[in-house]
Amino acid sequence: MAACPTPHLLHPLRLGRFELPNNLFAAPMAGVTDRPFRVLCKRLGAGYAVSEMVTSQRALWASLKTSRRADHAGEPAPIAVQIAGTDPAEMADAARYNIDRGAQIIDINMGCPAKKVCTRWAGSALMQDEPLALAIVEAVVAACAPRGVPVTLKMRSGWCAAERNALRIARGAEAAGIAMVTVHGRTREQGYGGVAEYDTVAAVKAALRIPVVANGDIDTPAKARAVLQATGADAVMIGRAAQGRPWVFGEIAHFLARGTPAVAPATRDVQRWLLEHLRDHHALYGEAAGLRSARKHIGWAVRGLPGGEAFRTQMNAIDDAQAQRRALQGWFDALAERHPRLPRVEADPAANDERGAQVAVAA
C-alpha cells in the first residue's frame, strides 16, 4: 500500500506581517545559529530561523560576540533575534537595540537551561518567578508594538517535574500580546537529558489561539509528523538534529508533503553547501577565529560518514583557514567518488517505531 501523504501538516504560517513559507523552524542555539548557519538552514528548507541569544546587558552590547550575533547582513527576512535577561526595562531596551539593527521579530528566551544563564535567573530560571516572567513579556511587547514588531516566547515545560507551569505562563503571555509560543517538552531540571514529552505542548496548543510550536527530540521526518499529529501544534522547531545536517528541513518538508522519504542529497551538493557555509563562517569571524569555531560544524557534518571520525581528527589539527577549506573539499571529492549520494546512517527501525508510539500515547 502506498504511503499516505499528509500535506495539511506542512503549511505556511503567518507571524505578524510575515507569511512564513512553511512551519519548519530552526531553533536558536548559542554558538550554533549564527547568521551563516541561519542562512543555510533557510536555503535548505527551514521556513524560519531564530538567532542565538543576545544579552540584555547594555555593557556587553559593544562586545565582539554581541556585534557578531547582531550581524544580519544578507539574511532573508524575517530576521528574528532572541534576547535574554532578567530585568523588564533592560529587556525592553534590548528589544529596541536589536530592532534598530535589523531585527523584525523579537523572541524572549525562557528556555535556556545552561547553568551560566540560569544562575543569573535568566533563561528557563524565569519560569520559577511567574510575575517577573510576565512583567518581562509585557515590557518587551510594549517596546515592540509601536514598531510593528511581533514578540514570541520560547520556554520549557517548567522548572522541574513537580512544577510544569508552561500552560499558566503561556496563557499570561498570550494575554500580554505574545504572537507565538514555542514549548520545549523538557523541564530545566532535565537539561537535554531524558526524553521530551509532548503532553505539555498539546495542552498549551489546546488553550491558546496564537500559534504554538513544538520543540524537543524532533530528529527525523517521521518524528516531526508524529509530533505534529500528536500535539496539534502549528509548527515544529528543530535544534540539534540540524547540526551538521541543515538539509533535514527539506527532508521533513518532502516527507510531510508526499508521505515518502526524500532521497539522500547528492554528495557534491552537500560539499557545495558546506564549502559555502565555511566561506561565510570565515568571513564573519575572521579566518583565525573562524577556522576554530568551524571545526564543530565540520565535525557534525562528517559524523557517521565513512572515514568521518579520522577526518575530524585531521581537521582539528589544521591551523590555516584556506587549508581547512581545501581539506574539506578534498575529503568530499573522495567521498563523492565512492558515494554519489550522501551515505545514510540508519537508526534502529524498532527504536524509531517505539519513539513514534510513545508520542502517540503521550498525546
Secondary structure, DSSP 8 states (H G I E B T S, - for coil): ------GGGS--EEETTEEES-SEEE---TTT--HHHHHHHHHTT-SEEB---EE--GGGTTSHHHHHHT--TT--S--EEEEE-S-HHHHHHHHHHHHHTT-SEEEEEE----HHHHTTT-GGGGGG-HHHHHHHHHHHHHHHGGGT--EEEEEEEESBTTB--HHHHHHHHHHHT-SEEEEEEEEGGGTT-S----HHHHHHHHH-SS-EEEESS--SHHHHHHHHHHH--SEEEE-GGGTT-TTHHHHHHHHHHHSS-----BHHHHHHHHHHHHHHHHHHH-HHHHHHHHHHHHHHHHTTSTTHHHHHHHHHT---HHHHHHHHHHHHHHHHHH-SB-------HHHHHHHHHHHHHH-
